[in-house]
């Protein structure tokens, strides 16, 4: 798919994510992709669904799982990622029905990850851009992914972003400097609810 989504398409995907979780928690069923889904949203694409607890102006992560590679039709991937984010994130206990009124849904649609090529590892920070790129760190059996909005929210620079992605992978923070570590980057379009069940907007990432 061409990497552009309208606000209406973003609203459709965020509402689909919430609907998928509501139906799964209430009835234990996985909804089908709606018949009215546009052909564009049926093309394979990577996606993450993030669920945040809304506490006034503050948000706290409640679950985040996705499919980083374009292996599944986008709308179907949103349904799968939303249910997994609500019930399978090992960092949190499963979401309850009563919490649905207190959480906001965020959908990140991803470009395919591309290997970052450098002459030497110290060049990595110059090859990535906070507010624009997401990262995947791989070494052996270890893998960690951080979405582009994460370093913006935590006010990390490029080196801190690389270190934190290594930690996410279960590796030492400076592992990006060692031989055999592979770094991939990707971009994302992000849509989120302004409040639980509220208006959906495109989320600015802070990139130039």
Buried (B, 14 or more C-beta within 10 A) or exposed (E): BEEEBEEEBBBBBBBBBBBBBBBBBEEEEEBEBEEEBEEBBBEBBBBBBBBBBBEEEEBEBBBBBBBBBBEBBBBBBBBBBBBBBBBEBEEBEEBEEEBBEBBBBBBBBBBBBEEBEEEEBEEBBEEBBBEBBBBBBBBEEBBBBBBBBBBBEEEBEBBBBBBBBBBBBEBEBEBBBEEEBEBBBBBBBBBBBEEBBEEBBBBEBBEE
